[in-house]
Amino acid sequence: MIETPERPLAALFPSSPNASKLPAVNDAAMASAAADLTPRANTTISCIITNAKLTKPQALRVAQMGADAYATTIVPTHTSMDGDTIFCLASRQVPAEQDMVGLLAVQALSAAIVDACAKAKGAYGLPGAAGE
């Protein structure tokens, strides 16, 4: 989240021209998973940072809402071997409604995941959208 004079609370949405490569990467990952049925341990860790005035319970709820970004951008997600974690840090500078912060955080986190995947290089025998 970023603060501007015109909009005290706004989301930063990264975009990538390489986002169209992601379906091919996802197909390759699914094919690899189907060929190797050993348990997977994939962990994704994120941090939502905002200038919103949130209490600890509100920050926890925003972090929980962030899991929607994982569910819509990562396949598979929330498996029994995952250690997915989302933290929320709030500097408490700008009054904001918790649900709006959470909704913006989900959009920003989803865009950040797509952008990171589009820029990823191959590793461990799996292709990356940005090449080997």
Phi and psi in degrees as GROMACS dihedral restraints (atoms count N, CA, C in turn):
[ dihedral_restraints ]
;  ai    aj    ak    al  type     phi  dphi    fc
    3     4     5     6     1  -128.9    20    10
    4     5     6     7     1   153.8    20    10
    6     7     8     9     1  -109.5    20    10
    7     8     9    10     1   132.9    20    10
    9    10    11    12     1  -129.6    20    10
   10    11    12    13     1   158.6    20    10
   12    13    14    15     1   -60.9    20    10
   13    14    15    16     1   -35.6    20    10
   15    16    17    18     1   -75.7    20    10
   16    17    18    19     1   -36.4    20    10
   18    19    20    21     1  -131.8    20    10
   19    20    21    22     1   103.2    20    10
   21    22    23    24     1   -61.9    20    10
   22    23    24    25     1   -25.0    20    10
   24    25    26    27     1  -135.4    20    10
   25    26    27    28     1   114.2    20    10
   27    28    29    30     1  -139.9    20    10
   28    29    30    31     1   157.3    20    10
   30    31    32    33     1  -100.7    20    10
   31    32    33    34     1   147.9    20    10
   33    34    35    36     1  -102.3    20    10
   34    35    36    37     1   118.7    20    10
   36    37    38    39     1  -112.5    20    10
   37    38    39    40     1    99.6    20    10
   39    40    41    42     1   -69.4    20    10
   40    41    42    43     1   147.6    20    10
   42    43    44    45     1  -132.7    20    10
   43    44    45    46     1   158.9    20    10
   45    46    47    48     1  -139.8    20    10
   46    47    48    49     1   133.4    20    10
   48    49    50    51     1   -70.2    20    10
   49    50    51    52     1   -12.6    20    10
   51    52    53    54     1   -91.2    20    10
   52    53    54    55     1     5.4    20    10
   54    55    56    57     1   -59.4    20    10
   55    56    57    58     1   -26.2    20    10
   57    58    59    60     1   -67.1    20    10
   58    59    60    61     1   -18.1    20    10
   60    61    62    63     1   -78.0    20    10
   61    62    63    64     1   -15.3    20    10
   63    64    65    66     1   -61.8    20    10
   64    65    66    67     1   -39.9    20    10
   66    67    68    69     1   -57.8    20    10
   67    68    69    70     1   -37.9    20    10
   69    70    71    72     1   -66.1    20    10
   70    71    72    73     1   -38.6    20    10
   72    73    74    75     1   -66.0    20    10
   73    74    75    76     1   -43.2    20    10
   75    76    77    78     1   -62.2    20    10
   76    77    78    79     1   -42.9    20    10
   78    79    80    81     1   -60.3    20    10
   79    80    81    82     1   -42.1    20    10
   81    82    83    84     1   -65.0    20    10
   82    83    84    85     1   -40.9    20    10
   84    85    86    87     1   -65.4    20    10
   85    86    87    88     1   -41.0    20    10
   87    88    89    90     1   -66.4    20    10
   88    89    90    91     1   -39.7    20    10
   90    91    92    93     1   -64.5    20    10
   91    92    93    94     1   -41.2    20    10
   93    94    95    96     1   -63.9    20    10
   94    95    96    97     1   -41.4    20    10
   96    97    98    99     1   -65.5    20    10
   97    98    99   100     1   -38.2    20    10
   99   100   101   102     1   -67.6    20    10
  100   101   102   103     1   -34.3    20    10
  102   103   104   105     1   -76.0    20    10
  103   104   105   106     1   -27.3    20    10
  105   106   107   108     1  -123.5    20    10
  106   107   108   109     1   101.5    20    10
  108   109   110   111     1   -89.8    20    10
  109   110   111   112     1    18.0    20    10
  111   112   113   114     1   -70.0    20    10
  112   113   114   115     1   153.6    20    10
  114   115   116   117     1   -58.4    20    10
  115   116   117   118     1   141.6    20    10
  117   118   119   120     1  -103.2    20    10
  118   119   120   121     1   145.6    20    10
  120   121   122   123     1  -129.9    20    10
  121   122   123   124     1    84.3    20    10
  123   124   125   126     1  -106.9    20    10
  124   125   126   127     1   123.6    20    10
  126   127   128   129     1  -120.3    20    10
  127   128   129   130     1   132.8    20    10
  129   130   131   132     1  -119.8    20    10
  130   131   132   133     1   128.3    20    10
  132   133   134   135     1  -121.3    20    10
  133   134   135   136     1   131.0    20    10
  135   136   137   138     1  -134.8    20    10
  136   137   138   139     1   160.0    20    10
  138   139   140   141     1  -135.1    20    10
  139   140   141   142     1   121.4    20    10
  141   142   143   144     1   -93.7    20    10
  142   143   144   145     1   120.8    20    10
  144   145   146   147     1  -116.9    20    10
  145   146   147   148     1   127.4    20    10
  147   148   149   150     1  -137.7    20    10
  148   149   150   151     1   157.7    20    10
  150   151   152   153     1   -96.4    20    10
  151   152   153   154     1     7.5    20    10
  153   154   155   156     1   -69.4    20    10
  154   155   156   157     1   149.6    20    10
  156   157   158   159     1   -81.4    20    10
  157   158   159   160     1    98.1    20    10
  159   160   161   162     1  -119.8    20    10
  160   161   162   163     1   142.7    20    10
  162   163   164   165     1   -79.7    20    10
  163   164   165   166     1   170.9    20    10
  165   166   167   168     1   -59.0    20    10
  166   167   168   169     1   -45.9    20    10
  168   169   170   171     1   -63.0    20    10
  169   170   171   172     1   -35.8    20    10
  171   172   173   174     1   -67.5    20    10
  172   173   174   175     1   -41.1    20    10
  174   175   176   177     1   -63.3    20    10
  175   176   177   178     1   -38.4    20    10
  177   178   179   180     1   -61.3    20    10
  178   179   180   181     1   -43.8    20    10
  180   181   182   183     1   -64.3    20    10
  181   182   183   184     1   -40.2    20    10
  183   184   185   186     1   -61.4    20    10
  184   185   186   187     1   -43.4    20    10
  186   187   188   189     1   -62.4    20    10
  187   188   189   190     1   -41.7    20    10
  189   190   191   192     1   -63.3    20    10
  190   191   192   193     1   -39.9    20    10
  192   193   194   195     1   -62.9    20    10
  193   194   195   196     1   -32.1    20    10
  195   196   197   198     1   -58.5    20    10
  196   197   198   199     1   -24.1    20    10
  198   199   200   201     1   -60.8    20    10
  199   200   201   202     1   -22.9    20    10
  201   202   203   204     1   -62.3    20    10
  202   203   204   205     1   -32.9    20    10
  204   205   206   207     1   -64.5    20    10
  205   206   207   208     1   -40.4    20    10
  207   208   209   210     1   -63.0    20    10
  208   209   210   211     1   -45.6    20    10
  210   211   212   213     1   -63.9    20    10
  211   212   213   214     1   -29.4    20    10
  213   214   215   216     1   -94.9    20    10
  214   215   216   217     1    -8.9    20    10
  216   217   218   219     1  -124.7    20    10
  217   218   219   220     1   -15.2    20    10
  219   220   221   222     1  -118.5    20    10
  220   221   222   223     1   127.1    20    10
  222   223   224   225     1  -127.9    20    10
  223   224   225   226     1   124.4    20    10
  225   226   227   228     1   -80.0    20    10
  226   227   228   229     1   160.9    20    10
  228   229   230   231     1  -135.7    20    10
  229   230   231   232     1   161.6    20    10
  231   232   233   234     1    59.4    20    10
  232   233   234   235     1    36.2    20    10
  234   235   236   237     1   -82.8    20    10
  235   236   237   238     1   169.3    20    10
  237   238   239   240     1   -67.1    20    10
  238   239   240   241     1   -18.9    20    10
  240   241   242   243     1   -98.6    20    10
  241   242   243   244     1    -2.1    20    10
  243   244   245   246     1   -76.0    20    10
  244   245   246   247     1   150.4    20    10
  246   247   248   249     1  -120.3    20    10
  247   248   249   250     1    36.4    20    10
  249   250   251   252     1   -57.6    20    10
  250   251   252   253     1   135.1    20    10
  252   253   254   255     1  -144.1    20    10
  253   254   255   256     1   138.6    20    10
  255   256   257   258     1  -128.4    20    10
  256   257   258   259     1   128.1    20    10
  258   259   260   261     1  -105.0    20    10
  259   260   261   262     1   153.3    20    10
  261   262   263   264     1  -130.2    20    10
  262   263   264   265     1   124.2    20    10
  264   265   266   267     1  -114.1    20    10
  265   266   267   268     1   129.6    20    10
  267   268   269   270     1  -124.7    20    10
  268   269   270   271     1   126.8    20    10
  270   271   272   273     1   -84.9    20    10
  271   272   273   274     1    -5.9    20    10
  273   274   275   276     1    59.1    20    10
  274   275   276   277     1    46.1    20    10
  276   277   278   279     1  -103.8    20    10
  277   278   279   280     1   -28.4    20    10
  279   280   281   282     1  -125.8    20    10
  280   281   282   283     1   128.5    20    10
  282   283   284   285     1   -62.3    20    10
  283   284   285   286     1   135.0    20    10
  285   286   287   288     1  -156.7    20    10
  286   287   288   289     1   152.2    20    10
  288   289   290   291     1   -84.5    20    10
  289   290   291   292     1   129.7    20    10
  291   292   293   294     1   -52.4    20    10
  292   293   294   295     1   -46.3    20    10
  294   295   296   297     1   -66.1    20    10
  295   296   297   298     1   -35.8    20    10
  297   298   299   300     1   -66.6    20    10
  298   299   300   301     1   -41.1    20    10
  300   301   302   303     1   -60.6    20    10
  301   302   303   304     1   -44.1    20    10
  303   304   305   306     1   -63.3    20    10
  304   305   306   307     1   -43.3    20    10
  306   307   308   309     1   -63.5    20    10
  307   308   309   310     1   -43.2    20    10
  309   310   311   312     1   -65.8    20    10
  310   311   312   313     1   -38.0    20    10
  312   313   314   315     1   -63.8    20    10
  313   314   315   316     1   -40.8    20    10
  315   316   317   318     1   -61.6    20    10
  316   317   318   319     1   -44.7    20    10
  318   319   320   321     1   -64.4    20    10
  319   320   321   322     1   -44.3    20    10
  321   322   323   324     1   -66.6    20    10
  322   323   324   325     1   -42.2    20    10
  324   325   326   327     1   -67.0    20    10
  325   326   327   328     1   -39.8    20    10
  327   328   329   330     1   -59.9    20    10
  328   329   330   331     1   -46.6    20    10
  330   331   332   333     1   -63.7    20    10
  331   332   333   334     1   -38.8    20    10
  333   334   335   336     1   -66.0    20    10
  334   335   336   337     1   -38.9    20    10
  336   337   338   339     1   -65.2    20    10
  337   338   339   340     1   -46.0    20    10
  339   340   341   342     1   -61.4    20    10
  340   341   342   343     1   -43.9    20    10
  342   343   344   345     1   -63.0    20    10
  343   344   345   346     1   -43.7    20    10
  345   346   347   348     1   -63.8    20    10
  346   347   348   349     1   -41.9    20    10
  348   349   350   351     1   -65.2    20    10
  349   350   351   352     1   -39.5    20    10
  351   352   353   354     1   -64.9    20    10
  352   353   354   355     1   -26.9    20    10
  354   355   356   357     1   -96.5    20    10
  355   356   357   358     1    -1.2    20    10
  357   358   359   360     1   -72.9    20    10
  358   359   360   361     1   141.5    20    10
  360   361   362   363     1   -96.0    20    10
  361   362   363   364     1   157.1    20    10
  363   364   365   366     1   -63.2    20    10
  364   365   366   367     1   150.9    20    10
  366   367   368   369     1  -157.5    20    10
  367   368   369   370     1   149.6    20    10
  369   370   371   372     1    55.3    20    10
  370   371   372   373     1    35.8    20    10
  372   373   374   375     1    83.2    20    10
  373   374   375   376     1    -2.1    20    10
  375   376   377   378     1  -100.9    20    10
  376   377   378   379     1   140.2    20    10
  378   379   380   381     1   -73.7    20    10
  379   380   381   382     1   156.3    20    10
  381   382   383   384     1  -118.1    20    10
  382   383   384   385     1   152.5    20    10
  384   385   386   387     1   -60.8    20    10
  385   386   387   388     1   -29.9    20    10
  387   388   389   390     1   -89.7    20    10
  388   389   390   391     1     4.6    20    10
  390   391   392   393     1   101.6    20    10
  391   392   393   394     1  -179.0    20    10
